[in-house]
């Protein structure tokens, strides 16, 4: 089976698994304990934290290790909103964020915060002019994802950062779960003040992630207990998870395979262009590893099942929403035509794929189109 669903999750790298196992064997002590074993575990934890901050170009920044992207997004959106409430109660985000951001926003609205949701065009791009027009003195947090998990649209984070910093005092957070390891991501220069990363999207382990933010005011804690992670995430810190995440990030940051992803993506786009009744979503402004297509009057599940029978694992949309059967919020936001919106299929490349896999997928796609009676033009 050829796995083309790397935006949902990736296979753990062998070296990451090895690091995880070795740390669990040798440094299993509680890093909050004052004995030697505890101090050794703590030193390894802080070494991992420093390595990650170095990768992000912010050695004086801060990292909170979390259970993954969802918790990190919640901590950022809700935690920073609460911290800065004395400045105002206005928040800005987009209509195509991950549910972990959108549902956090909905919660904040029940707590008296006002949220503006930026619209997107048919390629999933926000308008920086709309962003500028929505900013005001009471704006305290702006959260804009870097790469959309369903269609791959890349938002102009640097331009957004410049606008936000010039016209407000708002903290700028970005969900970079889909971009880290494929596009440049950092906490330096014109960029977000805080970012979210998830380990299992970069050949790390599930149940591990982080919120990184620049030096300054941290978010308010969402849980309480022993005061670990600088009081922002109580509970015994999983040192092995932190080491494994740092390892996965080092490998991803050094990896130039995203250039191959771009070549494969362009090849696949050229091939799809030969056929009628199938369109590419966000063809011009998408990340290199995601190709999202939609079939005319064909349910995405039908296509997914066909490709699976032929040896390919692809998905209908985000793994977080694909089981609902209805068109997702992203598909609605980019205004996909009714005759296409239920036929969305996402192909997403990973480090274990090759150009030969793309060639073989093209052959299966051609067979599928012929089966539908929709040969090439």
N, C-alpha and C positions, 0 to 999 in steps of 0.2 A: 504494500500500500504506500503510495506516494502522498506525503502529508503536505497539503497546501492550505493549512489553517493556522498559520503561525501568529496571526493577530489575536487569535483566541488564547493560545498558549504555545509554548515551545518545549521541545525535548531538553531536559537538563543536560548540560555539558558534563562529560565524564570527569574533567578536572574539578568542576564545581562539586559534583557528588563526592569525589575523593576528599576535598577540603572539608566538606560538611561532616563526613564520617570520622575523619581524623580528629577534628576539633571536638566532636562529641565523645571520642574515646579519651583524649588527653586533657581537654580543658572543660570538663563537664561541670566544674564547680560554679556556684552562684557568684556572679561578678560583683555582687553587693556585699559579699562576706569579707571580713577583715583578715582572714587567715591567708597563708601563702597561696594556696590553690585558688582562692577567690581573687587575690591580687593578680595572679597570672592570667586568669580569665578576663579580668577587667582590662589588663594591659592589651590583650589581644583584641578586645572589643574596641578600645580607643584607637588602636592601630588601624583597624578596619574603617573606623569613622574618619580618621585622618586621610587614609588612602582615597576614600570616596570624595571627600572635599577637595583633594588635590585634582582628581579627575574632573571635577566640576569647576575647577579654576577658582575656588573660594576657600583657601586654607583657614580663613578666619570666620567661616560661616558656621552653620549649625545643622545637625542632622538628628532627626527623631526616627528611630527604626520602628516600623509598623508591621501589621499583618498583611499588608499589600496596598495596592493602589486605592481601593475603596476607603479604607481607614485613613490613609494619608490625605485623600481629597476631603473627607469629612473634617479631619483635624484642621486642614487649611481653611476651608470655607467657613465653618462654624467657629473654629477657634480664633481666627483673625477678626471675624465680624464682632465677636464678643469683646475682644481686646480693644478694638477701636470704636466701640459704640459711643464713647464720650465725644467723638469727633462728628458723628453723624450716623445715619441708619440706611444709607443708600448703597446698593451693590449692583454690579453689572456682570453679566455672563452672556453666553450665547445659547441659541435654541438647539444646538447640536452637541452639547456637552455629554459626557458619560453620565448615566443615571446616578452615579455616586455624587456627582456635583449637582445635578438638577434636583434630586430629591432633598439634598441638603439645603438648597435654595428654597424649596417649598417649605421645609421646616422653618427656616428663618423668617419666611413671610408670616407664619403663624405666631412668631415672636415679636412682631412689630417692625421688621425690616422691610424696606421697599426694594424690589428687585426688578431691574430692566433686563430683558432678554434680547440681545442683538439678533436681527434677522440675517440670513445668508442668501447668497444668490444660488443659481442652479448648479454651481460647482462647489457649493458649500463654503464660499468665502464670505467673511464679514466685510462690512464697509467701515474703514477706519474713520471716515467722515461721520458716520453714525455714532461710532465710539466716542469721538470728540464731542459731538453734540449732546451725548448723554451724561458726560462727566459734569459734576458740579461740586460745590464746596462740601456737600454732605456725603460724597462718595467715599467709602472707606475701603472697599475691596473690589477688585476686578479679577475675574477668573476666566481665562480663555485657553482652551486646549491647543496644544501645538499641532498634533496630527489627529484627525478624526479617525476613530477606530473602525467605522463602517465603510467610509468611502475614501479615506486617505488624504483629505484636503489638508494642506499645510497653511496655517495662519501666519501672517507676518508679525511675529512676536517682537522683533526689534522695533519696527515702526509703531506697534501698539505701546511698547514700553516708553518710547520717546513722547508719545502723545499723553499717556497717563501721567508721566512724571512732570511734564510741562504744564498740564492743566488741572492737576489735582494733587492731593496728598495720599491717594489711595495706594494700598499694597497690591501688587500685581502678582497673581498666582497663575501657574500654568500646569495643566495635566500633561506631562511629557511621557506618559506610559508607552505610547506608540512611537515616539520619536527617538528616545535615547537608544544609541547604538546604530541608528540608521541615518540620523541627521545630527549636526552639531548642537549640543545642549550644554549650557553652562549657567552659572550665576554671576557672571562678570559682564561689565559693559552694559550695552543696551539689551536688556533681557529681563526676565521675570525676577521678582524678589523672592519667590518661593516656587519650588517645583516638586512634582510627584513622580516617583519611579517605582515600577513593580518588577520584582525579580523574575517571575515566570514568563515575562515577555521577552527576556534577553537570555534565555537558556539557563536561568537560575531556577530556584525552587519556589513552589507555590506556598502561600502563607507568609511571604516576606516582601517587604517594600520599605519605602522611606518618604519622609517629607524633609526636603532640604531648603534652608532659607538663609538669606544674608544676615550678617551680624546686625543685631538690633532687637526690637521687641518681639518675643516669641508669641505664638498663639496661646490661647487659653486652653488648659487641659480639658479633655472630655471624659476622662475617667480618673478615679482617685484610689490611692492605696499607699504603697511604700515609697513613692516619690522617685521612682527610677526614671531614666531618660530626662534628667533635669526637671523632674516633677511634671513633665508633659505627657508621659505615658507610663503609668504605674504598672507594676508587674515584673516578674523576673525576666530580664532581657535574655533572649535566645542568642547566645554568642555565636554558635555554629551557623545560625541563619545570617547573622551580620557578616561573618567571614565569607560565607558562600555568596552573599549578595555582592560584596566588594570584589570577589574573584570574578563573578559574572560581568560586573561593570568594567573591570580592567580588560577582560577579553573583548567585550563589545566595543569599548572605546578605541581599541587598537585595530579593530576589524574594518577593513575597507571593502568588505563584500557588498555593501550597499550599492557600490558602483555596478557590480554584476546584477543586482536586483533591478537597477534602472535599465540596464540593457535588456534583461528578460522582460521587463514590463513593456518597454517600447516594442519589442518583438511581438509580444502578445497583442498589443494594441493594433499593430499593423495587420496582424492576422484576423482579428475580430472585425476590422474595418472592411474585410472582404465579404462580410455577410450582412444581409438585411435582417431586420426584426430582432437585433440584439444591439444594445447601446452600452457605452461605457460611462459610468458616473464619475464626475470630476476627472476628466481625461488630461487636463492641462496642468493642474496644480496639485497633484497628489504625491504622496510619499512614494519612494521607489519600490517598497515591498508590498503595496496593496493595489490590486486591480479589482474594482467593483463593477459588475456588469448586470444588465437587466434584460430578460427575455420577454418578447411580446406575447401576451396572453398565455404564458406558461408559468405555473407556480414554481417558485424557487426550490421547494422541497422535491419536486419532480426532477429538476436538473441535478440537485445534490445527490439524490438516490441513484440517478443514472451514472454520474461520475464515480460514485462509490462502487457501483457494480463493475466499473471499468478500472478500478484500482486507484482512485484519487479521493482524498479527503479534502473537501471544501465546505464552506458554510453558507447559509442564507444571508446572514448579516452578523451583527454582534452576537457573541455567545450569551451575553447577558439578556438579550431580548428575543432571540430567534425562536424560542419555544412558544411564543404567544400566538404565532400564526398571522398576526396583523402586520401591516406595514409599519416599520419603526418610525420613531420621531424624526430621525435624520432624513429618511426617505420622504417623509411628509414635508420637512422644512425646505428641502431643495426642489420640491414641487415636481416630482417624477410623475409622468402621465399615468392615469389610472390603468391603462392597458399594459404598463410595464412594472408598476410599483410592487406587485406581488411576485415578480419574477427575478428578484435580486439575488445574485450569487457573488460571494466574495472569495477571491483567490489571494492568498497572502504567503509570500516567500519567507524562507528561513535559511539558516546557515547549512542545513543538511540537504538543501535542494541543489539542483544543477541545471544547466541549460538543456541537457537531455530530457529532464523532467518536463520542461516547458514544451519541447518538441513533441513529446508523447501526449501532453495535454492538448496541444493543438489538434492532434490526430483524433482524439476522443471528442473534442468539441466539434470537429467537422462531422463526425459520425452522428452526433446528437442533432446537429442542424439538418442533416440529411433525413434523419428519422422524423423530424418535424415537418419535413417537406419544404425546408427553407435553405436551399443551397446557396452558394456564393453568387454575388451579382455578376 
